[in-house]
Amino acid sequence: MSNETRDTIFIGKKPLMAYVTSTLIQLANLPTVSIKARGMSIGRAVDVAQIISRKTENAGYKIGDIRIGSETLESNDGKTRNVSTIEIEVKRNVSQ
């Protein structure tokens, strides 16, 4: 799998444009890229998808399926808690 191109961008605490750039680079090679985030990073994932779809309208990128859910995680004090998740699909128009 080390030679394959990753089709998923995991959102964390880097600057917003780092994720936008990374997603656009992947979209140059792949028809679809997934942007995934959980917890406090969900807003940043939505921002990344919106920047790509709105600011690059002429390039032909659009938002596809959006999946939301939750994961059960164990916190440092041993308690289990639910954390929200989101997965946003960004697609390149095939006609272009």
GIRA-V736770 format. One record per pair of residues at least 12 apart in sequence whose ideal C-beta (glycine too) atoms are under 7 Angstrom apart, sorted by the first residue. I is the first residue (numbers start at 1). GAP is how many residues later the second one is. If there is no record, write none. Layout:
# GIRA-V736770
i: {I & I}
gap: {GAP & GAP}
This chain:
# GIRA-V736770
i: {5 & 5 & 5 & 6 & 7 & 7 & 7 & 7 & 7 & 8 & 8 & 9 & 9 & 9 & 9 & 9 & 10 & 11 & 11 & 11 & 11 & 11 & 11 & 11 & 12 & 16 & 16 & 16 & 19 & 20 & 20 & 20 & 23 & 23 & 23 & 23 & 24 & 27 & 27 & 27 & 31 & 31 & 31 & 32 & 32 & 32 & 33 & 34 & 34 & 35 & 35 & 35 & 35 & 36 & 37 & 38 & 38 & 38 & 38 & 39 & 39 & 42 & 42 & 45 & 45 & 49 & 49 & 49 & 52 & 60 & 60 & 60 & 61 & 61 & 61 & 62 & 62 & 63 & 63 & 64 & 64 & 64 & 65 & 66 & 66 & 67 & 68 & 68 & 69 & 70 & 70 & 70 & 70 & 71 & 71}
gap: {21 & 24 & 25 & 20 & 19 & 23 & 25 & 26 & 27 & 26 & 28 & 13 & 14 & 17 & 24 & 26 & 26 & 24 & 25 & 26 & 30 & 33 & 34 & 37 & 29 & 28 & 31 & 32 & 29 & 28 & 31 & 32 & 12 & 25 & 29 & 67 & 28 & 34 & 63 & 65 & 60 & 61 & 63 & 32 & 57 & 59 & 57 & 53 & 55 & 13 & 14 & 53 & 55 & 51 & 49 & 33 & 45 & 46 & 47 & 44 & 45 & 42 & 44 & 41 & 43 & 14 & 39 & 41 & 38 & 32 & 33 & 36 & 29 & 30 & 31 & 29 & 31 & 25 & 27 & 25 & 26 & 27 & 24 & 20 & 22 & 20 & 17 & 18 & 16 & 12 & 13 & 14 & 15 & 12 & 14}
